[in-house]
Amino acid sequence: MARFTTLVSLLAAASTFFTGSNAAAIEKRASLTQVTGFSSSNPSNTKMYIYVPAKLATKPAVIVAIHFCTGTAQAYYSQTPYAGYADKYGLIVIFPESPYSGTCWDVSSTNALKHDGSGSDSKAIADMVTYTLSKYSGDASKVFVTGSSSGAMMTNVMAATYPELFAAATAYSGVPAGCFASSSGAADAWNSQCAQGQSIKSAAQWTTIVQNMYQGYSGARPRFQVKHGSIDSTLLPQNYNETVKEWTGVFGYNAATPAKRQFNFPKSGYTTDSWGIDSANPLGKVQGVYAVNVGHTVPVDGDQDLQWFQLGPYATTGSATTTKAASSTVAATSATRVATSAPATTTKVATTTSAAATTSAASGGSGASQWSQCGGISWTGATSCASPYKCVVVNPYYSQCQ
Ligand SMILES: *[C@@H]1O[C@H](CO)[C@@H](O)[C@H](O)[C@H]1NC(C)=O
C-alpha cells in the first residue's frame, strides 16, 4: 500500500520533475536506440537504450542516466538535457530501463547490492557500461552515473558496487546505498523504514555497508554529489543526511565539518556543502546540495551535472570542444593545473575551512586561504587570496584560491 501511494504520488509529480531549461532548447540529431546482447547473462531482462550522437568525440565520455519509478528510458531521455549534451560534446548517454512492474529499480536484493551479483539490475547496468566502452572506444576514465528518485537510489548502488567504473555520480533525491536492502533479499522490494527516514546509521556503519558491497576493493571511488529537497515526503529528507554520512564516511571526511558551505547556491534557497576539495577536485570529492522547500524530486540541473562531471565547458583536459571564450579560459587553466599537479589522491585536505572561517578570512583582509572560493556568479565573499595563492577561475560559478 505504501508503495502504491508512492507510485501515485510519483506519477502525479512526473510532469513537474524537470525544469532544466536546456532540455527543450537543444535539438537532438540522433535517436534513442534499444541495444540487445550487451550482456552474456541478463536473466532479469533489464533493458538498455543508448543515445550515440551523429558526431562522436574521439574516446567519448559516457553518462548513465537512470529513470525514476513509473519512468522509462524514453521518458528520462526526453525530460533531461543529457542527450542534448551528447550532441553538443560528442559523448554517449546510456538510458537503462527497469524490467519490473512500476519500473522501480531493484536496489533491495542481495545480488543487486554486491559487485558482480549475477542476474541483478546493477550487474546489467555495469555490463551496459563495459559494452559501450568497448564498442565505441570510450574513455574509461570518464564514465558517470546519475538518476532521479529510484534512479538516484540506483546511482548510489552503482557507485558502491562498481566504484571502478565511475569517475563521478550525482543522485537526485534518493537514499544511501544499502538503505533499501530487503531482509529476505527480495528483488525490487519497497523499504518503508528507509523511505520514511528511519534508517539512521553512523558514518562508520554506512561505510562498512558500502565496503561490503565490493569486498576487497581498495581502488578509487567516484566523486559523489547528493541532492535532496527539504520537504520531500516520498523519501524523507533524513535520507539526505544519511547519504552524506555514507559518502563522507567512505572518503574519510567528517560530515559535520564540510570544507566549504555555500548558501543560496546553485539556486536561491539551496545550501551546498563540499568535502575533499583539492587541485584535481575543485568542487570536492563529496558534495551535498540541500534544496530548501523543494519536494520530491529536485529538478535535474544539467549544467551543474556537467560541472560535477567536469565535462563540456568544464572539462579538465585540453581536448574538450569549447565554444565560449570564457570556457576556453577555463579549459586552458584546468589543463595547466592538471599538468602541473600530482594525480588525484584520496588524501584528505588537512585543513578544512568552515563557512565561518571563510567569512573571517573575507573580513580580515588578508585574503582567502588555499582551496577557498574567491569568486563566481552570486559569490559575495572574499575575492582575494592569501599569499602566495592566486584566485583562479574554475568556471563561471566558481573561482578558487590555488
Ligand atoms: C540534515 O541536513 C540538513 C542540511 O545540512 C540540516 O539542516 C539538518 O539539520 C540535518 N538534520 C539532521 C537531523 O542532522
The ligand as an SDF file (V2000), in Angstrom:
LIG
                    3D

 14 14  0  0  0  0  0  0  0  0999 V2000
   20.2860   17.2960    7.7950 C   0  0  0  0  0  0  0  0  0  0  0  0
   21.0000   18.1700    6.9120 O   0  0  0  0  0  0  0  0  0  0  0  0
   20.4060   19.4530    6.8040 C   0  0  0  0  0  0  0  0  0  0  0  0
   21.1500   20.2210    5.7310 C   0  0  0  0  0  0  0  0  0  0  0  0
   22.5300   20.2850    6.0100 O   0  0  0  0  0  0  0  0  0  0  0  0
   20.4380   20.1470    8.1530 C   0  0  0  0  0  0  0  0  0  0  0  0
   19.8040   21.3900    8.0460 O   0  0  0  0  0  0  0  0  0  0  0  0
   19.7060   19.2750    9.1630 C   0  0  0  0  0  0  0  0  0  0  0  0
   19.8440   19.8500   10.4330 O   0  0  0  0  0  0  0  0  0  0  0  0
   20.2900   17.8720    9.1800 C   0  0  0  0  0  0  0  0  0  0  0  0
   19.4540   17.0380   10.0470 N   0  0  0  0  0  0  0  0  0  0  0  0
   19.9630   16.2930   10.9800 C   0  0  0  0  0  0  0  0  0  0  0  0
   18.9820   15.5050   11.7810 C   0  0  0  0  0  0  0  0  0  0  0  0
   21.1610   16.2360   11.2190 O   0  0  0  0  0  0  0  0  0  0  0  0
  1  2  1  0
  1 10  1  0
  2  3  1  0
  3  4  1  0
  3  6  1  0
  4  5  1  0
  6  7  1  0
  6  8  1  0
  8  9  1  0
  8 10  1  0
 10 11  1  0
 11 12  1  0
 12 13  1  0
 12 14  2  0
M  END
$$$$
